[in-house]
Amino acid sequence: MATAVEHDLAGEPVLYRIKDAMKVLNLSRTVIYEQIRAGRLRAVRQGRARRIPVSAIHEYVALLEREAGGDW
């Protein structure tokens, strides 16, 4: 059985399943897919499944921070 999160040799996450990205980003499944379709959150295909690279999660958070403009 495949693990929920795929890891590199050092044990760090590399690819997240959608349900795991939902937990990490605290977003609903619908919002995750909307962000992918809008090109704001990168996803890759592994067979028929979509995976979110850990780097894409970091980029998405940085995008949100830039959009916030430090107004908080």
N, C-alpha and C positions, 0 to 999 in steps of 0.2 A: 504494500500500500504506500502511495506517495505521501510525503510529508506536506503539511499545509504551507510551509514556507521553504523554499529551496535555499540552501546555504552554500557559501564558497568553502574552500578548504580550511579557512580559519574559523568557520562556524558563523560567519556574518551573513545576514540575509542578502540574497541577490535578487530573487524574484518573489513577489507576493501574489497569492491568489487574490481575486477580487474581494472575497469575504475578509481576508486578512488586511488588505489595503483599507477596507471600510473601517476596521477597528483602529488601525494606525492613524488614519486621518479623521476619525470620528464623523464619517459621512455616510449617507444612505447609499444603497446599491444604485438607485436611480441617479443620484448626484454624481457618483463615480462614473457611470456610463455617459452622462451628459458632458462631464469634463473631458472624457476621452474623445467623444464625438466632436467637441468644440476645439480639440487640439491643445487643451490646457494641461492635460495629464497624459503622458506618453504610456502606451501599452505595447506589448509585443505578443505575438502568437506563439504558443508552444502546442503544436498539433491543432486541435480545435479550441483549446482553452486560451484565454487572455491572461497575461501576467503583467504585473506592474513592477518594473525594475526599481530597486531601492533608490537609484539615482534620480528616477522620475519623481519619486515622492519628495526628495530633497528639493528638486527644481520647482515642483508645484508649491511647496511651502514658501520658497523664496519668492515666487511669483505673487503669492498672496501678501507677503510682507511688503513687496514693492508697491502693490496696488493700494495697500493700506497707507502708504506714504508716511508712516511714523506718526499718524494722528491719534495714537492711543498712548 
